[in-house]
Amino acid sequence: MKKTTNDLTSHVMDKGLVINKYKGEYQAKRVMMRAGLPVDVIESVLFQDKKNQKETTTTNK
């Protein structure tokens, strides 16, 4: 079964977010860059994740 590019991109972004959470931003960037994602996409994904983490932290208090 052949996966579409969009499915692979979303999978790589999800994997990058998990790595970002447990191993750090640098490792996440490396994994996503090796997979071929553009740098601007990587930056926006990681920025959105940081923004969402801050919102969740404030609402949990």
PQR file of N, CA, C, O and H, with PARSE charges and radii, in Angstrom:
ATOM      1  N   MET A   1       0.845  -1.169   0.000 -0.4000 1.5000
ATOM      2  CA  MET A   1       0.000   0.000   0.000 -0.0000 2.0000
ATOM      3  C   MET A   1       0.900   1.244   0.000  0.5500 1.7000
ATOM      4  O   MET A   1       1.832   1.348   0.797 -0.5500 1.4000
ATOM      5  N   LYS A   2       0.611   2.160  -0.883 -0.4000 1.5000
ATOM      6  CA  LYS A   2       1.427   3.357  -1.028 -0.0000 2.0000
ATOM      7  C   LYS A   2       0.816   4.505  -0.225  0.5500 1.7000
ATOM      8  O   LYS A   2      -0.368   4.812  -0.368 -0.5500 1.4000
ATOM      9  H   LYS A   2      -0.147   2.076  -1.530  0.4000 1.0000
ATOM     10  N   LYS A   3       1.633   5.136   0.620 -0.4000 1.5000
ATOM     11  CA  LYS A   3       1.153   6.266   1.402 -0.0000 2.0000
ATOM     12  C   LYS A   3       1.344   7.545   0.604  0.5500 1.7000
ATOM     13  O   LYS A   3       2.290   7.670  -0.174 -0.5500 1.4000
ATOM     14  H   LYS A   3       2.594   4.887   0.736  0.4000 1.0000
ATOM     15  N   THR A   4       0.449   8.481   0.801 -0.4000 1.5000
ATOM     16  CA  THR A   4       0.589   9.761   0.129 -0.0000 2.0000
ATOM     17  C   THR A   4       1.610  10.615   0.866  0.5500 1.7000
ATOM     18  O   THR A   4       1.954  10.341   2.016 -0.5500 1.4000
ATOM     19  H   THR A   4      -0.320   8.380   1.432  0.4000 1.0000
ATOM     20  N   THR A   5       2.083  11.640   0.199 -0.4000 1.5000
ATOM     21  CA  THR A   5       3.067  12.542   0.792 -0.0000 2.0000
ATOM     22  C   THR A   5       2.491  13.231   2.018  0.5500 1.7000
ATOM     23  O   THR A   5       3.198  13.447   3.003 -0.5500 1.4000
ATOM     24  H   THR A   5       1.804  11.862  -0.735  0.4000 1.0000
ATOM     25  N   ASN A   6       1.214  13.575   1.960 -0.4000 1.5000
ATOM     26  CA  ASN A   6       0.579  14.264   3.079 -0.0000 2.0000
ATOM     27  C   ASN A   6       0.539  13.378   4.323  0.5500 1.7000
ATOM     28  O   ASN A   6       0.767  13.859   5.433 -0.5500 1.4000
ATOM     29  H   ASN A   6       0.640  13.399   1.160  0.4000 1.0000
ATOM     30  N   ASP A   7       0.251  12.094   4.147 -0.4000 1.5000
ATOM     31  CA  ASP A   7       0.240  11.166   5.279 -0.0000 2.0000
ATOM     32  C   ASP A   7       1.623  11.058   5.901  0.5500 1.7000
ATOM     33  O   ASP A   7       1.761  11.053   7.124 -0.5500 1.4000
ATOM     34  H   ASP A   7       0.066  11.703   3.245  0.4000 1.0000
ATOM     35  N   LEU A   8       2.639  10.972   5.064 -0.4000 1.5000
ATOM     36  CA  LEU A   8       4.008  10.866   5.564 -0.0000 2.0000
ATOM     37  C   LEU A   8       4.436  12.141   6.272  0.5500 1.7000
ATOM     38  O   LEU A   8       5.113  12.085   7.298 -0.5500 1.4000
ATOM     39  H   LEU A   8       2.527  10.977   4.070  0.4000 1.0000
ATOM     40  N   THR A   9       4.045  13.293   5.731 -0.4000 1.5000
ATOM     41  CA  THR A   9       4.394  14.569   6.347 -0.0000 2.0000
ATOM     42  C   THR A   9       3.771  14.679   7.726  0.5500 1.7000
ATOM     43  O   THR A   9       4.443  15.077   8.678 -0.5500 1.4000
ATOM     44  H   THR A   9       3.495  13.339   4.897  0.4000 1.0000
ATOM     45  N   SER A  10       2.497  14.332   7.848 -0.4000 1.5000
ATOM     46  CA  SER A  10       1.848  14.423   9.155 -0.0000 2.0000
ATOM     47  C   SER A  10       2.464  13.427  10.137  0.5500 1.7000
ATOM     48  O   SER A  10       2.584  13.721  11.327 -0.5500 1.4000
ATOM     49  H   SER A  10       1.951  14.009   7.075  0.4000 1.0000
ATOM     50  N   HIS A  11       2.852  12.256   9.645 -0.4000 1.5000
ATOM     51  CA  HIS A  11       3.507  11.261  10.509 -0.0000 2.0000
ATOM     52  C   HIS A  11       4.849  11.790  11.015  0.5500 1.7000
ATOM     53  O   HIS A  11       5.177  11.633  12.192 -0.5500 1.4000
ATOM     54  H   HIS A  11       2.755  12.017   8.678  0.4000 1.0000
ATOM     55  N   VAL A  12       5.615  12.408  10.139 -0.4000 1.5000
ATOM     56  CA  VAL A  12       6.923  12.956  10.523 -0.0000 2.0000
ATOM     57  C   VAL A  12       6.742  14.099  11.516  0.5500 1.7000
ATOM     58  O   VAL A  12       7.514  14.215  12.468 -0.5500 1.4000
ATOM     59  H   VAL A  12       5.349  12.536   9.183  0.4000 1.0000
ATOM     60  N   MET A  13       5.732  14.946  11.308 -0.4000 1.5000
ATOM     61  CA  MET A  13       5.487  16.045  12.239 -0.0000 2.0000
ATOM     62  C   MET A  13       5.082  15.508  13.610  0.5500 1.7000
ATOM     63  O   MET A  13       5.545  16.016  14.631 -0.5500 1.4000
ATOM     64  H   MET A  13       5.105  14.852  10.535  0.4000 1.0000
ATOM     65  N   ASP A  14       4.229  14.495  13.644 -0.4000 1.5000
ATOM     66  CA  ASP A  14       3.830  13.893  14.921 -0.0000 2.0000
ATOM     67  C   ASP A  14       5.029  13.288  15.642  0.5500 1.7000
ATOM     68  O   ASP A  14       5.198  13.462  16.849 -0.5500 1.4000
ATOM     69  H   ASP A  14       3.853  14.082  12.815  0.4000 1.0000
ATOM     70  N   LYS A  15       5.850  12.581  14.892 -0.4000 1.5000
ATOM     71  CA  LYS A  15       7.051  11.975  15.479 -0.0000 2.0000
ATOM     72  C   LYS A  15       7.982  13.064  16.016  0.5500 1.7000
ATOM     73  O   LYS A  15       8.567  12.914  17.089 -0.5500 1.4000
ATOM     74  H   LYS A  15       5.714  12.440  13.912  0.4000 1.0000
ATOM     75  N   GLY A  16       8.115  14.152  15.267 -0.4000 1.5000
ATOM     76  CA  GLY A  16       8.950  15.270  15.707 -0.0000 2.0000
ATOM     77  C   GLY A  16       8.445  15.900  16.992  0.5500 1.7000
ATOM     78  O   GLY A  16       9.237  16.287  17.851 -0.5500 1.4000
ATOM     79  H   GLY A  16       7.640  14.274  14.396  0.4000 1.0000
ATOM     80  N   LEU A  17       7.120  16.007  17.129 -0.4000 1.5000
ATOM     81  CA  LEU A  17       6.556  16.580  18.346 -0.0000 2.0000
ATOM     82  C   LEU A  17       6.796  15.680  19.555  0.5500 1.7000
ATOM     83  O   LEU A  17       7.050  16.168  20.656 -0.5500 1.4000
ATOM     84  H   LEU A  17       6.477  15.694  16.431  0.4000 1.0000
ATOM     85  N   VAL A  18       6.716  14.382  19.350 -0.4000 1.5000
ATOM     86  CA  VAL A  18       6.989  13.450  20.446 -0.0000 2.0000
ATOM     87  C   VAL A  18       8.456  13.540  20.854  0.5500 1.7000
ATOM     88  O   VAL A  18       8.775  13.573  22.043 -0.5500 1.4000
ATOM     89  H   VAL A  18       6.510  13.986  18.456  0.4000 1.0000
ATOM     90  N   ILE A  19       9.337  13.580  19.875 -0.4000 1.5000
ATOM     91  CA  ILE A  19      10.770  13.702  20.169 -0.0000 2.0000
ATOM     92  C   ILE A  19      11.049  15.028  20.864  0.5500 1.7000
ATOM     93  O   ILE A  19      11.860  15.089  21.788 -0.5500 1.4000
ATOM     94  H   ILE A  19       9.078  13.553  18.909  0.4000 1.0000
ATOM     95  N   ASN A  20      10.380  16.092  20.421 -0.4000 1.5000
ATOM     96  CA  ASN A  20      10.553  17.399  21.039 -0.0000 2.0000
ATOM     97  C   ASN A  20      10.186  17.342  22.518  0.5500 1.7000
ATOM     98  O   ASN A  20      10.853  17.957  23.350 -0.5500 1.4000
ATOM     99  H   ASN A  20       9.722  16.043  19.670  0.4000 1.0000
ATOM    100  N   LYS A  21       9.144  16.618  22.839 -0.4000 1.5000
ATOM    101  CA  LYS A  21       8.681  16.532  24.223 -0.0000 2.0000
ATOM    102  C   LYS A  21       9.669  15.776  25.111  0.5500 1.7000
ATOM    103  O   LYS A  21       9.910  16.177  26.249 -0.5500 1.4000
ATOM    104  H   LYS A  21       8.602  16.119  22.163  0.4000 1.0000
ATOM    105  N   TYR A  22      10.234  14.699  24.601 -0.4000 1.5000
ATOM    106  CA  TYR A  22      11.059  13.834  25.441 -0.0000 2.0000
ATOM    107  C   TYR A  22      12.566  14.034  25.281  0.5500 1.7000
ATOM    108  O   TYR A  22      13.317  13.800  26.229 -0.5500 1.4000
ATOM    109  H   TYR A  22      10.037  14.374  23.676  0.4000 1.0000
ATOM    110  N   LYS A  23      13.020  14.460  24.110 -0.4000 1.5000
ATOM    111  CA  LYS A  23      14.465  14.573  23.895 -0.0000 2.0000
ATOM    112  C   LYS A  23      14.926  15.993  23.612  0.5500 1.7000
ATOM    113  O   LYS A  23      16.118  16.278  23.723 -0.5500 1.4000
ATOM    114  H   LYS A  23      12.411  14.650  23.340  0.4000 1.0000
ATOM    115  N   GLY A  24      14.028  16.883  23.254 -0.4000 1.5000
ATOM    116  CA  GLY A  24      14.416  18.263  23.037 -0.0000 2.0000
ATOM    117  C   GLY A  24      14.188  18.734  21.612  0.5500 1.7000
ATOM    118  O   GLY A  24      13.993  17.947  20.686 -0.5500 1.4000
ATOM    119  H   GLY A  24      13.059  16.651  23.164  0.4000 1.0000
ATOM    120  N   GLU A  25      14.221  20.055  21.478 -0.4000 1.5000
ATOM    121  CA  GLU A  25      13.924  20.699  20.203 -0.0000 2.0000
ATOM    122  C   GLU A  25      14.980  20.391  19.143  0.5500 1.7000
ATOM    123  O   GLU A  25      14.645  20.190  17.975 -0.5500 1.4000
ATOM    124  H   GLU A  25      14.379  20.694  22.230  0.4000 1.0000
ATOM    125  N   TYR A  26      16.236  20.353  19.536 -0.4000 1.5000
ATOM    126  CA  TYR A  26      17.313  20.105  18.578 -0.0000 2.0000
ATOM    127  C   TYR A  26      17.149  18.743  17.902  0.5500 1.7000
ATOM    128  O   TYR A  26      17.254  18.639  16.680 -0.5500 1.4000
ATOM    129  H   TYR A  26      16.508  20.516  20.484  0.4000 1.0000
ATOM    130  N   GLN A  27      16.891  17.707  18.692 -0.4000 1.5000
ATOM    131  CA  GLN A  27      16.707  16.365  18.138 -0.0000 2.0000
ATOM    132  C   GLN A  27      15.492  16.325  17.220  0.5500 1.7000
ATOM    133  O   GLN A  27      15.529  15.694  16.164 -0.5500 1.4000
ATOM    134  H   GLN A  27      16.805  17.792  19.685  0.4000 1.0000
ATOM    135  N   ALA A  28      14.418  16.995  17.619 -0.4000 1.5000
ATOM    136  CA  ALA A  28      13.201  17.009  16.807 -0.0000 2.0000
ATOM    137  C   ALA A  28      13.466  17.666  15.451  0.5500 1.7000
ATOM    138  O   ALA A  28      13.016  17.173  14.417 -0.5500 1.4000
ATOM    139  H   ALA A  28      14.387  17.507  18.477  0.4000 1.0000
ATOM    140  N   LYS A  29      14.195  18.776  15.465 -0.4000 1.5000
ATOM    141  CA  LYS A  29      14.531  19.455  14.211 -0.0000 2.0000
ATOM    142  C   LYS A  29      15.356  18.553  13.306  0.5500 1.7000
ATOM    143  O   LYS A  29      15.111  18.485  12.102 -0.5500 1.4000
ATOM    144  H   LYS A  29      14.561  19.177  16.305  0.4000 1.0000
ATOM    145  N   ARG A  30      16.330  17.862  13.881 -0.4000 1.5000
ATOM    146  CA  ARG A  30      17.182  16.973  13.081 -0.0000 2.0000
ATOM    147  C   ARG A  30      16.371  15.872  12.413  0.5500 1.7000
ATOM    148  O   ARG A  30      16.567  15.584  11.232 -0.5500 1.4000
ATOM    149  H   ARG A  30      16.529  17.918  14.859  0.4000 1.0000
ATOM    150  N   VAL A  31      15.463  15.255  13.162 -0.4000 1.5000
ATOM    151  CA  VAL A  31      14.654  14.165  12.611 -0.0000 2.0000
ATOM    152  C   VAL A  31      13.783  14.677  11.469  0.5500 1.7000
ATOM    153  O   VAL A  31      13.690  14.043  10.417 -0.5500 1.4000
ATOM    154  H   VAL A  31      15.305  15.488  14.122  0.4000 1.0000
ATOM    155  N   MET A  32      13.146  15.823  11.681 -0.4000 1.5000
ATOM    156  CA  MET A  32      12.252  16.356  10.649 -0.0000 2.0000
ATOM    157  C   MET A  32      13.031  16.839   9.426  0.5500 1.7000
ATOM    158  O   MET A  32      12.548  16.715   8.300 -0.5500 1.4000
ATOM    159  H   MET A  32      13.221  16.338  12.535  0.4000 1.0000
ATOM    160  N   MET A  33      14.226  17.385   9.632 -0.4000 1.5000
ATOM    161  CA  MET A  33      15.041  17.822   8.498 -0.0000 2.0000
ATOM    162  C   MET A  33      15.522  16.627   7.682  0.5500 1.7000
ATOM    163  O   MET A  33      15.540  16.680   6.452 -0.5500 1.4000
ATOM    164  H   MET A  33      14.619  17.486  10.546  0.4000 1.0000
ATOM    165  N   ARG A  34      15.909  15.554   8.359 -0.4000 1.5000
ATOM    166  CA  ARG A  34      16.331  14.344   7.648 -0.0000 2.0000
ATOM    167  C   ARG A  34      15.193  13.749   6.835  0.5500 1.7000
ATOM    168  O   ARG A  34      15.420  13.140   5.789 -0.5500 1.4000
ATOM    169  H   ARG A  34      15.894  15.511   9.358  0.4000 1.0000
ATOM    170  N   ALA A  35      13.973  13.925   7.315 -0.4000 1.5000
ATOM    171  CA  ALA A  35      12.815  13.404   6.593 -0.0000 2.0000
ATOM    172  C   ALA A  35      12.465  14.274   5.392  0.5500 1.7000
ATOM    173  O   ALA A  35      11.665  13.872   4.548 -0.5500 1.4000
ATOM    174  H   ALA A  35      13.788  14.419   8.164  0.4000 1.0000
ATOM    175  N   GLY A  36      13.062  15.470   5.307 -0.4000 1.5000
ATOM    176  CA  GLY A  36      12.865  16.308   4.140 -0.0000 2.0000
ATOM    177  C   GLY A  36      11.848  17.417   4.296  0.5500 1.7000
ATOM    178  O   GLY A  36      11.436  18.019   3.304 -0.5500 1.4000
ATOM    179  H   GLY A  36      13.713  15.797   5.993  0.4000 1.0000
ATOM    180  N   LEU A  37      11.432  17.703   5.522 -0.4000 1.5000
ATOM    181  CA  LEU A  37      10.495  18.806   5.718 -0.0000 2.0000
ATOM    182  C   LEU A  37      11.233  20.134   5.611  0.5500 1.7000
ATOM    183  O   LEU A  37      12.374  20.245   6.060 -0.5500 1.4000
ATOM    184  H   LEU A  37      11.767  17.215   6.328  0.4000 1.0000
ATOM    185  N   PRO A  38      10.596  21.142   5.022 -0.5600 1.5000
ATOM    186  CA  PRO A  38      11.217  22.466   4.945  0.2800 2.0000
ATOM    187  C   PRO A  38      11.375  23.080   6.342  0.5500 1.7000
ATOM    188  O   PRO A  38      10.585  22.804   7.245 -0.5500 1.4000
ATOM    189  N   VAL A  39      12.390  23.903   6.501 -0.4000 1.5000
ATOM    190  CA  VAL A  39      12.706  24.501   7.797 -0.0000 2.0000
ATOM    191  C   VAL A  39      11.556  25.366   8.305  0.5500 1.7000
ATOM    192  O   VAL A  39      11.262  25.352   9.500 -0.5500 1.4000
ATOM    193  H   VAL A  39      13.032  24.127   5.767  0.4000 1.0000
ATOM    194  N   ASP A  40      10.900  26.118   7.421 -0.4000 1.5000
ATOM    195  CA  ASP A  40       9.800  26.975   7.874 -0.0000 2.0000
ATOM    196  C   ASP A  40       8.632  26.157   8.425  0.5500 1.7000
ATOM    197  O   ASP A  40       7.969  26.589   9.368 -0.5500 1.4000
ATOM    198  H   ASP A  40      11.139  26.129   6.450  0.4000 1.0000
ATOM    199  N   VAL A  41       8.377  24.992   7.853 -0.4000 1.5000
ATOM    200  CA  VAL A  41       7.322  24.113   8.362 -0.0000 2.0000
ATOM    201  C   VAL A  41       7.712  23.580   9.739  0.5500 1.7000
ATOM    202  O   VAL A  41       6.888  23.539  10.652 -0.5500 1.4000
ATOM    203  H   VAL A  41       8.916  24.641   7.088  0.4000 1.0000
ATOM    204  N   ILE A  42       8.964  23.177   9.880 -0.4000 1.5000
ATOM    205  CA  ILE A  42       9.449  22.657  11.160 -0.0000 2.0000
ATOM    206  C   ILE A  42       9.317  23.722  12.245  0.5500 1.7000
ATOM    207  O   ILE A  42       8.817  23.446  13.336 -0.5500 1.4000
ATOM    208  H   ILE A  42       9.634  23.211   9.138  0.4000 1.0000
ATOM    209  N   GLU A  43       9.762  24.929  11.945 -0.4000 1.5000
ATOM    210  CA  GLU A  43       9.693  26.020  12.919 -0.0000 2.0000
ATOM    211  C   GLU A  43       8.255  26.313  13.324  0.5500 1.7000
ATOM    212  O   GLU A  43       7.974  26.518  14.505 -0.5500 1.4000
ATOM    213  H   GLU A  43      10.168  25.153  11.059  0.4000 1.0000
ATOM    214  N   SER A  44       7.337  26.336  12.352 -0.4000 1.5000
ATOM    215  CA  SER A  44       5.943  26.639  12.684 -0.0000 2.0000
ATOM    216  C   SER A  44       5.314  25.534  13.524  0.5500 1.7000
ATOM    217  O   SER A  44       4.529  25.819  14.428 -0.5500 1.4000
ATOM    218  H   SER A  44       7.565  26.169  11.393  0.4000 1.0000
ATOM    219  N   VAL A  45       5.645  24.277  13.239 -0.4000 1.5000
ATOM    220  CA  VAL A  45       5.108  23.157  14.018 -0.0000 2.0000
ATOM    221  C   VAL A  45       5.605  23.232  15.456  0.5500 1.7000
ATOM    222  O   VAL A  45       4.818  23.084  16.391 -0.5500 1.4000
ATOM    223  H   VAL A  45       6.283  24.045  12.504  0.4000 1.0000
ATOM    224  N   LEU A  46       6.897  23.458  15.644 -0.4000 1.5000
ATOM    225  CA  LEU A  46       7.451  23.522  16.994 -0.0000 2.0000
ATOM    226  C   LEU A  46       6.962  24.760  17.741  0.5500 1.7000
ATOM    227  O   LEU A  46       6.763  24.708  18.954 -0.5500 1.4000
ATOM    228  H   LEU A  46       7.537  23.578  14.885  0.4000 1.0000
ATOM    229  N   PHE A  47       6.765  25.871  17.030 -0.4000 1.5000
ATOM    230  CA  PHE A  47       6.249  27.088  17.659 -0.0000 2.0000
ATOM    231  C   PHE A  47       4.818  26.870  18.133  0.5500 1.7000
ATOM    232  O   PHE A  47       4.462  27.266  19.242 -0.5500 1.4000
ATOM    233  H   PHE A  47       6.927  25.913  16.044  0.4000 1.0000
ATOM    234  N   GLN A  48       3.996  26.240  17.292 -0.4000 1.5000
ATOM    235  CA  GLN A  48       2.608  25.947  17.668 -0.0000 2.0000
ATOM    236  C   GLN A  48       2.575  25.031  18.883  0.5500 1.7000
ATOM    237  O   GLN A  48       1.732  25.205  19.763 -0.5500 1.4000
ATOM    238  H   GLN A  48       4.285  25.918  16.391  0.4000 1.0000
ATOM    239  N   ASP A  49       3.474  24.065  18.942 -0.4000 1.5000
ATOM    240  CA  ASP A  49       3.515  23.144  20.076 -0.0000 2.0000
ATOM    241  C   ASP A  49       3.860  23.892  21.364  0.5500 1.7000
ATOM    242  O   ASP A  49       3.248  23.647  22.404 -0.5500 1.4000
ATOM    243  H   ASP A  49       4.158  23.924  18.227  0.4000 1.0000
ATOM    244  N   LYS A  50       4.830  24.797  21.300 -0.4000 1.5000
ATOM    245  CA  LYS A  50       5.188  25.582  22.487 -0.0000 2.0000
ATOM    246  C   LYS A  50       4.008  26.432  22.938  0.5500 1.7000
ATOM    247  O   LYS A  50       3.732  26.545  24.133 -0.5500 1.4000
ATOM    248  H   LYS A  50       5.327  24.996  20.456  0.4000 1.0000
ATOM    249  N   LYS A  51       3.315  27.029  21.974 -0.4000 1.5000
ATOM    250  CA  LYS A  51       2.163  27.875  22.283 -0.0000 2.0000
ATOM    251  C   LYS A  51       1.064  27.045  22.952  0.5500 1.7000
ATOM    252  O   LYS A  51       0.463  27.486  23.931 -0.5500 1.4000
ATOM    253  H   LYS A  51       3.540  26.938  21.004  0.4000 1.0000
ATOM    254  N   ASN A  52       0.803  25.851  22.428 -0.4000 1.5000
ATOM    255  CA  ASN A  52      -0.224  24.984  23.001 -0.0000 2.0000
ATOM    256  C   ASN A  52       0.158  24.506  24.396  0.5500 1.7000
ATOM    257  O   ASN A  52      -0.708  24.389  25.263 -0.5500 1.4000
ATOM    258  H   ASN A  52       1.292  25.492  21.632  0.4000 1.0000
ATOM    259  N   GLN A  53       1.434  24.229  24.627 -0.4000 1.5000
ATOM    260  CA  GLN A  53       1.881  23.793  25.949 -0.0000 2.0000
ATOM    261  C   GLN A  53       1.687  24.897  26.980  0.5500 1.7000
ATOM    262  O   GLN A  53       1.292  24.621  28.113 -0.5500 1.4000
ATOM    263  H   GLN A  53       2.138  24.324  23.923  0.4000 1.0000
ATOM    264  N   LYS A  54       1.958  26.137  26.603 -0.4000 1.5000
ATOM    265  CA  LYS A  54       1.776  27.258  27.527 -0.0000 2.0000
ATOM    266  C   LYS A  54       0.303  27.437  27.865  0.5500 1.7000
ATOM    267  O   LYS A  54      -0.038  27.685  29.021 -0.5500 1.4000
ATOM    268  H   LYS A  54       2.279  26.361  25.682  0.4000 1.0000
ATOM    269  N   GLU A  55      -0.584  27.315  26.862 -0.4000 1.5000
ATOM    270  CA  GLU A  55      -2.020  27.465  27.097 -0.0000 2.0000
ATOM    271  C   GLU A  55      -2.532  26.364  28.015  0.5500 1.7000
ATOM    272  O   GLU A  55      -3.360  26.624  28.888 -0.5500 1.4000
ATOM    273  H   GLU A  55      -0.307  27.115  25.922  0.4000 1.0000
ATOM    274  N   THR A  56      -2.055  25.144  27.832 -0.4000 1.5000
ATOM    275  CA  THR A  56      -2.506  24.030  28.666 -0.0000 2.0000
ATOM    276  C   THR A  56      -2.022  24.209  30.095  0.5500 1.7000
ATOM    277  O   THR A  56      -2.748  23.904  31.041 -0.5500 1.4000
ATOM    278  H   THR A  56      -1.382  24.932  27.123  0.4000 1.0000
ATOM    279  N   THR A  57      -0.819  24.693  30.255 -0.4000 1.5000
ATOM    280  CA  THR A  57      -0.272  24.897  31.592 -0.0000 2.0000
ATOM    281  C   THR A  57      -1.076  25.949  32.346  0.5500 1.7000
ATOM    282  O   THR A  57      -1.342  25.792  33.537 -0.5500 1.4000
ATOM    283  H   THR A  57      -0.229  24.940  29.486  0.4000 1.0000
ATOM    284  N   THR A  58      -1.461  27.016  31.660 -0.4000 1.5000
ATOM    285  CA  THR A  58      -2.216  28.074  32.329 -0.0000 2.0000
ATOM    286  C   THR A  58      -3.630  27.630  32.669  0.5500 1.7000
ATOM    287  O   THR A  58      -4.158  28.031  33.706 -0.5500 1.4000
ATOM    288  H   THR A  58      -1.244  27.144  30.692  0.4000 1.0000
ATOM    289  N   THR A  59      -4.249  26.829  31.842 -0.4000 1.5000
ATOM    290  CA  THR A  59      -5.615  26.391  32.123 -0.0000 2.0000
ATOM    291  C   THR A  59      -5.657  25.319  33.197  0.5500 1.7000
ATOM    292  O   THR A  59      -6.688  25.155  33.850 -0.5500 1.4000
ATOM    293  H   THR A  59      -3.821  26.503  31.000  0.4000 1.0000
ATOM    294  N   ASN A  60      -4.574  24.584  33.402 -0.4000 1.5000
ATOM    295  CA  ASN A  60      -4.543  23.533  34.418 -0.0000 2.0000
ATOM    296  C   ASN A  60      -4.345  24.075  35.826  0.5500 1.7000
ATOM    297  O   ASN A  60      -4.584  23.356  36.796 -0.5500 1.4000
ATOM    298  H   ASN A  60      -3.737  24.717  32.871  0.4000 1.0000
ATOM    299  N   LYS A  61      -3.917  25.312  35.961 -0.4000 1.5000
ATOM    300  CA  LYS A  61      -3.655  25.878  37.300 -0.0000 2.0000
ATOM    301  C   LYS A  61      -4.913  26.270  38.007  0.5500 1.7000
ATOM    302  O   LYS A  61      -4.860  26.758  39.136 -0.5500 1.4000
ATOM    303  H   LYS A  61      -3.722  25.896  35.173  0.4000 1.0000
TER
END
